[in-house]
Amino acid sequence: APEPSQPARMLSDIPDPVEVEEILSRSRGIPESLQILHGFPTDDVSVLQISRPCRTERASQPDKQPTVPCLTNMCIAAYARNFTVLHRVYEKCNKRHHLVSPIDGCGQPIVEQEYEIDMPKELSSSQQLQLKRQQQQQQQSAPRQRGSWGLSINDLRGAPDDPLVTNTFTPVRPEDLDRQNASSRQAARKEALFPLYIHQEVDRIVELRESAPQPQELFGRRLLVRCSHFKLIEEEIDPIFATMALYDLSARKKVSENFHFDTNSEELKGLLSGHIKLQDPCSLSKACVLNLSVASPDLFLVIRLEKVLQQGDINDVFDGYLRASDPRQREKLRAAAARDCQRLGRYRMPLAWTAVDLVQCILDSERESSPGPASLGSGGNDYLAASAATAPASSAAASSVANQSSSASSVGGGGGGGSFGAGSGGGGLRNRRAANMVDDFLRRGSSQENSKRASITSDDLDRAFDNLKCISLTVKSFFKQEQDKISEEDLFKYLNDLRRPSSVLKKLKNIGGKMVLNLQTCPYDLDLKCALTPELLKVHPFCDLKSAPIRELAEFPAQPLYQPHSFYRNLLYVHPKSINFSSKQGSARNVALKTELVHFDGQRAVAQRLIYGKSSCPAFVTSQFSPVLYHNKSPDFYDEIKIELPGDLSSGHYLLFSFFHISCQQRKGGEDNGQLETPLGYSWLPLYRSGVLSLGNYSLMVSADEPSTSMCSIVPELGEVADKCPSDRPRWVDSHRELFRVTVSSLSTVHTIDTHLNLFFKACVCAQLGQPCSTEALQDAINGLMLADMEQLVQLLHIVIDRLMQLVLHPAQVPSDRPSQIPFAGLARLIGRIVQTFPERSDIHGRNSLLTGYIKYAGTLGQQGGLLKLVHEELVLQIILAEPTVRASVAENAWFFLETLIRAMHDYLAVEPHLSLPRQRRFSQQFVADVGTLVTLLTRSVLVADRTAIRLNRALAFFLCDLFSVMDRLAVLQLVQQYFRAVNACLEAAPTGTNHGKLSACKIDFLRIITSHEHYVPLNIPLMEPEIASELSDQYRRSHYLSGLVLSELKIALRCGGPDLQSKAVCLLWNLLASHEADSRYPASLPAIRGRVAQLYLPLLKIAEGVIHLIGIGIGGFATHGGGVSANGGLAGISDLATPATPADDIGRFGFPEPSTEKQQLLQAPKPKQRPLSDDTSRHLLLCCLWLVKNLDRRVAATFLRSLSVHRVQRLLHLLMVACASFEYRGRQPNSRQSNGSSLLMQQRSAQVKLKLEEKFLGSAGDSADAA
């Protein structure tokens, strides 16, 4: 870029600000009506306590907590703590809030105007037809038709009199006429000017900071599923229990916990009265809410049916239900069921299952088309039946569903002969034909299904869930549960077979039945009245009605969910997989597994009542039996045991698994002689070892005897038993073989299984207890955070940052001169890892929402231990004293540390309290000096940085902007001065450097953010000078410091900058004036206040006068470059005013004060070639001038005009005429221009070609100007 001229150098010399703090503290002599322009309100900033959101009627925190420091204690304290939030009362009045959406002066959205000039000249064919019809209707409705257009005397006499025109010949004085015209011009005018103009894009508003999200429980798509009807057979025989869960086939994972429900009548439940003494209302639920954080196209709703254990395997039981249509057989089955319920009522056995393709149901309901498969039930006939049941749940649709379902069920045979191969004679032939028909349909449907599913996108799923209202699914039959295919892996194979042509499902027996499921969306804010969380807590508001409550099911996400924990949850899920007693002698066939959570307190072991019950039973029980497979020595399990972990979990808690042989055959005489349960063995799993929860897959050995107290702390695995087994060794079943497989998982917000995180928290506990620690151990614990699992790290992110801050404030006892630098360096690296891992969660400034939520809401910033007063001082000191590598990491994410520093300063003032003190006494002089050093270091980083310069520059600007609300305002203005002097010195030292354009743009961005403060106007002291300042004198720039910087940078950009820099500088001013216009504190209804604000920008008129010859070609139809003549001829003869007569006029054009005699020689130097302004930049600048003239006080304007010379007045009038003409609406390029505007088009093209040639001839100078 060309070397800046002497006037530009004069502006780059930043003057010292006046004593802003002293002036703003004095309010004597200022009228009350103008107090809004002077000083900050007393209630400007406050620190509020906000209650943590709680959905339930009582908090979920445990009654008992650990007595020693640990991760659980840290989490419980964090989740119970209310939010401490910094509240800036007038923050919504700052500039960044006014630039997001266009509004007029009354706060209403701008309505797009329609002009007559834009109306089409020729009507379309449809419009012509409509006009012809209207004319015909008018002719038909006319009372009579005349043959001539002439009016008769009767018509004239019957016509109404025309209104009289009053005061036609009354003489009116010219001053009265002017007054009337002035009043008419003011009528129905828009008060706001900027909203009528082009609105700025949000992503270009650099002063906009996204709001921090409040920590809360994460909810995805929620689906309410209700079982409104269920009968396995028409005549019920014994109780049937159902379990529902959601599976993701693509992830091969169960994604929800089990929901147990039954629709048995009170008569059937009475059969179990000897075993179930209490039925808690929460166990009577028939509806659940599924949470889908990740919408997958392969979701299946799997329903399993169980019954009371009886003698005989599943095949015998299933055949019994098929024969239940015979009245004699039915009575025998009822009598046998009554005996079994009385004797074996506490045990259950598998019976049947089915699956519903959930996503296909929802997609079909969205398309409102009944053809196509919707429910992949059990067998071909059920597939046809459920596919018809996807219409919305209206009365007409429901009847249609019922008809189609009944007709479909008839394909597979009637009554109990619904399974393939059942029946004989003609019935069997019909069944075989039906099977072939279903097979063909399945093959066709499966190929279509696969092609449709391959084209399903996430947008399709989101739209389908959004449009889902209510659908009803009818399941007509169920698969028989195969005894040797009961595991979860077998289930996934079946689900996969349902999606493709396969003969496997046709070989399975099925039984007729009817289950009606109602599905509907359930938004988070939907009031369910009677809802329970997975912990059985009542969701507010909870109406204690007689109806059964709705259970919310916990989700097991198929994909990682990176969301910090914000509430207490501590659930354990035990999934037994298999047991192998094939080599055990004796009765080991009907194997029952009982699971218990036992606590040994040093004296005795007690089973805890913390296991969640199933359906129609108490809410919590001490033990739970898994379903029994008849005559199977090595059964698989599919059961899920849900346990609420105690808050004071310790090494004395363990899971106890007891295996029994159940005698299903009753002895003769009706007495069992106590031989109902025969113990087979025991296994166990200690839950809490070395402060870590025991989770994962385990293969355990089985002991023939109950474990001793010393054995309960040892995992019965072969390797550990060989090393740690005590002297009282148990008798192992089957020679130390690991016979029992079990999986333990958890949904806990207070435990983690990541070894790196556990190591870090142990180091924090040692530091909290004051225990000595080696430097290497502390470094390893903190460095391990970079290797921790990202999902678990994010879940405990707020706790981790709090612990690191505690280590910075209260260092661990390590042999090091600077122990605080170790956790501070780890904090810097951790912040960098979070930001780099989740770039999609960062705004345009690099501020990550995971971290902004911590700063605003969750961070304690050392409130524990009375260390709060040291946080802001220690944080600044750590940044200053950090090593170069650590300081570079801090600079990459400086926004986090600077916003944390601002938050700590406000917390310090609120706790002491010091907010009521004068600003000079709020912080120590040493701290103010350290802040100055910090700004110096960050400014240097901006000057030398390449990749992070823009974000670091904006972070520094936001920091200084926030300091205006809390610190000495004069000191902050001096920091702003320090920044500009450093940047200007760098620009002057290397005017042609590669960073010239970048640093110039950084200055504009810095100013945009600084001037976005909600009290920007009082900071400029608009009431200080009684005289009118129309030039950028040193006194003006000292008094109105920020506005002086804005106008100074505008002049420099127009004088020496390229098109991009000119546009940024003009947009800076444009945004400022637009925010003033939208600010409710400075309304147009109070012209005295609005005029004072406008007077701050009075030197703008001189600046605009000086660049009138640079206004872009085509603005308002004018060609102002080089004194061209107006295209419309309106301004011909005055365009020569754009060319100055003398160098002094050229200086005055830019608003500089008249130069002294000794500077005349310097000012005579030739100026570089200036480029014209772009069209958008020109319009923005002219609009700012119009706003200034519109809002300037009339007396001030009159005084200003009287001080101008005739030549200056002419230039000002020229500027205003160009501005008004540029915004004159001329229509959307009417056709007339195409005929008579060819000469103007040629003129514009030639001027553009001339400009391009000039750019080529300029060479390097032009390229440098672009860089600037």
C-alpha positions, 0 to 999 in steps of 0.5 A: 500500500502507498505510504500513509500521508501526513494527515493519516499519521496525525490520526494514528497518534492516539491521544490520551483520554480525559478523566472519564471516571471523574467526569462520569462520577459527577452528576451535578448540574445535569438535567434529569432528562439527560441523565441517561446520557451521563454515567452508568446506572447503579443496577448495571451489574449484579450476580444472581443465584439461579435455582438449578432446573429440577423436573421432579417434585424432589431432588434426586440426590441420595440420602447417604453420601460418602464420608471421605472425599471422592468423585461421588462427593464432588459430583453430588455437591456440583449437581446440588449447587445453584447457578451463580450467574453474572447478570448485566441488566442493560446487556440487551441494549447493546449493539449486538442485540439490535443487529440480529433482526430488522425492526422499525422504530416501534419494534415491529418487523418491517413489511415489504412495500409494494409500489405501483411502478413495479406492477406488471404492465401486461396482465397474464392470461389468468389475470385477464380471464379473472378480469373478464369474469368480474366485468361479466358479473358487474354487467349481470348485476346492473339494473339496466343497460343503456344503448348510449354513453350520454347522460339524460337529464334524469340521470343528472338530476338523480346523481349525488352532489360532488363534495365542495372544495373549500378554501379554494380562493382563500388567500394563504400566507407563504409562511402558513403554507410552508408550515402546512407542508412541513406538517404534512411531510412529517405525517406517517413517517417512519421513525427508524431509518436503518431497518428500511435498508438492507439488513446485515448478515448475522455471521458478519456481525463480529460483535455478536456472542452466542448465549451460553447453554444452560446445563440440563438433562439431554432429551432427544425425540420422545415417543409415548407408547401405550398398550391399550389392549392385550389378550393372548387367547380369547379365554384367559387361562393364567397371568401373562407378563410382557416386557418391552424394549427398543433395539437398534439393529444397525448398532446391534445394541439395546438402546432402552431399558426394559419396560415391564407391564401386564394387562391381567385382570384382577381375577388372574392377579389373585392367583399370585396373591400368595407370592405378591403381597403389595402392588405399588402404583408405579408397577401398574403402568401400561405406558412408557416414554422412549427417548431417542437421542439418535434417530436410526432407521433400524429401530425395533420395538421388541416385546417378550411374553412370560408366564408362571413357571410350570412343568413342561418345556416351552413346546408343551406350554405353547401347544397347550395354548393352541388347544385352549379353544376346546372347552374341556382342555381349557378347564384342565389348563386353568386348574393346572395354572391355578396349582402352578401359580400357588406353588411356583408363582414367584418364578417365570418362564419365557413364552413368546415374542414379537418385534415392530419395525418402529421407523417404518411405522412412522414413515408409513403414517407420515405418507398416509398410505396403508400399503407396505409393511409397517410391523414386522410381527410374528409370521406372515399373517401377522405381518400383513395384519400389522402393516394395515394398522398404520393409519392415524388413530381416527374413528374411520381409520380405526375401523379400516384398520380393524377390518383389514386386520381381521381379513389378514388374520384369516389368511393364516387360518382361524382360531388356534390353527394360525401356525403353519403346518397345523390342522389337517385335511382341507385346513392344512391345504389352505394353510399351505396355500396361505403360507406360499402366498405370504412367502411371495408377499414377504419376498416382494415386500422385503426387496421393496423395504430394503430399497426404501430403507437404503434411501432413508436419510436423517432428514426423513426421520426428523420430518417423520417424527415431527409430523407424527401425531398418533398411530395405532398398531395391532399385533395379531400373533406372536412367535414361540420363544425357542429354548435354544435361541434365547440370547440377545445375539439370536434376537438380532439374527431374527430381526435381521431375517425379518428384513430380508427374504428368509424361510427361517421365520416360517418354521417358527410356531406362532400363536394368535393374540391381539395387542394394540399399541398406541404411538405418539410423539411426546415433546419434552415440554408436554404435560403428561400429568402422571409421569415417573422418571427412570428413578421412579421420581414424580415429574412435576406437575404430578397429579395423583390420579387413580390411573396408572402412571407413565414410566420414562425409560432410560436410554442406552445411546447407540452413539456417544453423546457428548453432553456434560452431566448436570443431574444426579443419576446412579443406576446399575444394570446387570445382564446375566448371559449364561450358566453352564451346569452340564457337567454337574451331577444331580438335579441341575435342570430347572436353573433359577438365578437369583440376583441380590445387592449385598452390603457387608458392614464388617459384622453382617451381610444384608441384602439391600432393597435397591432392586427395581421391581417388575410389573404388579409388585413392590417398587423395590425388592431385595432380590430378583429371579430370572426366567427359568428354562425347563430341563436345561442345564446350560441356559441362556438369559435375556433378563435385565436387573435394574439396581439403584446404587447407594450414594455411599457405595463402598468396598463392602457392596457386592452382587450375589448370584445364587443358582437353584434347581426348581422342582416343578413337579409336586410330590404326591400328597401335595407337600414339597417337604421344603424341596422347592429350591435346591442350591446349585452354587453361588457367584459374586462380584465386588462392585467398588474396588479401589474407588472404581465401579466394576463394569464390563463383561465378566466370566466368573467361577461358581462356588458350591458354598456361599462366599465368606466375608473375605472372599466377597472382595475378590472377583472369582476369576481364575487369575485373581483367585489364584493370587489373592484367594485366602486360606478358606478356599471355597469348593469350586464347581467343575474344577475352577472353570468359569461357568457364569457369564454376566455383563454389568453396565451403568447409567451413572453421573457420579462414576466413571470407568476411565482409568485416566480420569480415576487417576486424576480424581485420586490426585485431586483427593490427595491434594484436598487432604494435604497428602504429599505427592511427587511431581511426576505423579501429579504430571502423569495424572494431569497429562492423562486427561489428554488420553481420557475417553472423550465421551466420559471426559465431556460428561465430567468436564465441569468437574474436571475444570473445577478440580484443575482450578482448585489445584491452581489456587491451592497447589498440591504438596509437590517438590516444585518451585511453581506447583500451580503451573502444572495444573494451569498448563494441563488446563490450557491443553485440556481447553485446546483438546475440547475446542479442536475435537468439537469445532461444530460447537464453536461460534465464529469467535471459536467459543465452544458451547461446552465451555461457555456453559461452564463459565456462565453457569456451572463454574465455581471458580474456587468458591470452596475454601475461602479462596475466591478473592484470589481467583482473578489475581492468580489467573492473571499471574499464571498467564503472565508467568507461563512458559512460552509453550503454555502461553501459546496454548492460552493464546489459541483459546484466550477467550476462555481464560479472559471470560473466566477472569471476568466472571471471577472478578464479578464474583469477587465483587459480589461476595466481598461486596465491593460493587458499591465501592468507587471503581478506583478502589475495587481492585488493587493497583497491582492487579490493575498493573497485571491486567495491563501487562496481560493486554500487552502480551496478548497484543504482541501475540496479535501482531505476530500471530498468523493463524489465531490472530483474528480470534485472539484479537476479538477475544481481547476486544471482548475482554476490554469491553467487559471490563468497562462494566466492572473496572476503572473506565479510565484504566480501560480506555488507557488499555484501548489506547495501548492496543491502538498505539501498538498496532499503529506502530507495527503498521507504520514500521512495515507499511508494505508487509504481508500483515498490513491488511490483516492488522488493519482489519483487526483494528476495525473488528476490535473497535466494532466489539469495543463500541458494542458495549451497552453504555457506549454513549455515556463512555463518550461523554456527550454532555461534556463540550458545550460548543459544537465540535465539527472537526476531529480535533485533539480535544474532540478525540480526547473527550469523545474517545471511542467515537473519535477512534471510530471516525479516525479509523474511518478516515484512514480507511477511506484515505489509504485502505483498499475496498475491503477495509473501506467497507469494514470501516463504513459498516462499523459506523453503520452498525453504531448508528443503527444500534442507536436508532433501535435503542429504546433509551434514545427514542426519536420521541425525545429529540433532545437525547437523540440529538445529543447522540447524533452530535457525537458524529458531526465530523462525519459530514466533513469526511463524507464531503471529502470523498464525494468524488469517490462515490461508486458509479451508478449510485442513484443514477449519478456519475460522480467520478471526476466531476461527471454530469448527472445521468438524469441532468438534475445535478449538472453544473454543480458536480465541479464542486467535487474537485478541490481548488487548493491543497487546503481544501483537499485537507478540509475535505477529510475533516482535518483541522486547517494545517499550520504554516510550518506543516504546509510543506509536508502537505504539498506532497502528491497523494497516491491514486485513490480508488472509488468506493464500492456501491454498497460502501457508498450507500452505507456512508450516505445513509449514515449522513442522512441519519445524522442530518435527520436526527441532529438538533435543529439549533445545533444544525443551524449553528453548524451551518452558520459556521461554514463558508459558502463553498463548504455549504455548497459541498454539503448540499451536493452531498445531501442531494447525492444521498437523497438521489441514491435512495430514490426508488426507481422501480425494478428496472422498468422496460423503458430503460432498455430503450432510452438507457443505452447511452447511460449503459455504454457510459458506465461500461466505459468508466468501468473499463477505464478503472480496470486499466488504471488498476493495471497501470498502478501495478504493485501500488494497487495490489498493496491497497487491496491487501490493506 
